[in-house]
Amino acid sequence: MDVHNKWTDLPKAPSLKNLTEGRFGELKDRQHAAVQDLTKAHIQSFDQAITDGLSRVVGSPCTVAS
């Protein structure tokens, strides 16, 4: 592979094409398993923070510092 030709057809400016198309944000019928595995831990920790964390905050006595 000629390295020089690899870098000659680059766009002159960044493109927001993928963000401005009409289908942005819609989930596809089939998603990549690697991406799901990568984000699974983050989603589970967020879910735990919402369920366990908020229930602890709501159930804990309120103290006011003087």
trRosetta pair geometry for C-beta under 8 A, 3 or more apart (Angstrom, degrees):
i j d omega theta_ij theta_ji phi_ij phi_ji
1 6 6.7 51 158 -59 111 119
2 5 4.5 56 94 14 112 110
2 6 7.0 -178 97 -22 60 84
3 6 5.4 -48 -155 21 39 121
3 7 7.2 14 161 -4 67 105
4 7 6.9 -78 -163 41 29 94
4 8 6.8 37 150 -41 66 111
5 8 5.6 -50 -146 13 40 121
5 9 8.0 16 175 -8 66 99
7 10 6.1 -14 -166 -26 58 118
11 14 7.3 113 100 -97 129 20
11 15 6.2 -48 161 -31 173 108
15 18 7.6 87 115 0 97 80
16 19 4.7 -56 -177 48 85 113
16 20 5.3 69 123 -17 97 111
17 20 6.3 -74 -138 45 23 97
17 21 6.4 37 165 -41 64 102
18 21 6.4 -35 -140 9 27 114
18 24 6.8 116 154 -102 57 105
19 24 5.6 67 -154 -123 34 153
20 24 7.0 55 -13 -29 7 143
21 24 5.5 128 65 -42 73 91
23 26 4.9 -69 -173 29 79 126
27 31 6.8 -41 -169 -66 100 118
28 31 6.0 141 64 -76 96 67
31 35 6.4 -100 165 68 101 119
31 36 5.9 103 113 -51 120 110
32 35 4.3 77 78 7 104 106
32 36 6.9 -176 93 -8 55 84
33 36 5.6 -56 -148 39 36 113
33 37 6.2 35 154 -18 69 106
34 37 5.8 -54 -147 38 30 110
34 38 6.3 35 152 -24 63 107
35 38 5.5 -52 -147 33 32 116
35 39 6.5 11 161 -3 65 109
36 39 6.4 -69 -146 46 27 95
36 40 6.2 50 154 -54 65 98
37 40 5.6 -32 -142 -2 31 122
39 42 5.3 -61 -163 43 61 114
39 43 5.8 57 144 -22 87 106
40 43 5.9 -62 -148 39 29 107
40 44 6.2 26 158 -17 67 110
41 44 5.8 -56 -143 39 29 110
41 45 6.3 26 159 -16 65 107
42 45 6.0 -56 -146 38 28 106
42 46 6.4 28 154 -18 63 107
43 46 5.7 -55 -148 37 31 111
43 47 6.3 33 153 -20 65 106
44 47 5.6 -52 -145 37 32 113
44 48 6.3 31 155 -18 64 105
45 48 5.6 -51 -145 37 33 112
45 49 6.3 38 153 -22 64 104
46 49 5.6 -53 -148 35 32 112
46 50 6.5 30 154 -17 64 105
47 50 5.8 -57 -150 37 31 110
47 51 6.2 13 161 -5 68 110
48 51 6.1 -61 -136 46 30 98
48 52 5.3 -7 -179 18 72 117
48 53 7.2 84 131 -17 62 96
49 52 7.1 -53 -107 57 16 85
49 53 4.4 0 -166 1 54 142
49 54 7.8 74 145 -23 56 82
50 53 6.6 5 -48 47 9 103
50 54 5.8 -4 -172 -4 44 122
51 54 6.9 -61 -135 39 6 98
51 55 6.5 -2 163 -11 50 116
52 55 6.0 -65 -147 40 25 108
52 56 6.3 25 158 -19 65 108
53 56 5.9 -59 -152 34 28 109
53 57 6.5 25 153 -17 64 106
54 57 5.5 -52 -146 36 37 112
54 58 6.1 33 157 -16 69 106
55 58 5.8 -53 -142 41 31 109
55 59 5.9 20 161 -10 65 116
56 59 6.0 -65 -138 47 26 103
56 60 6.0 31 162 -34 65 109
57 60 6.1 -52 -141 23 25 111
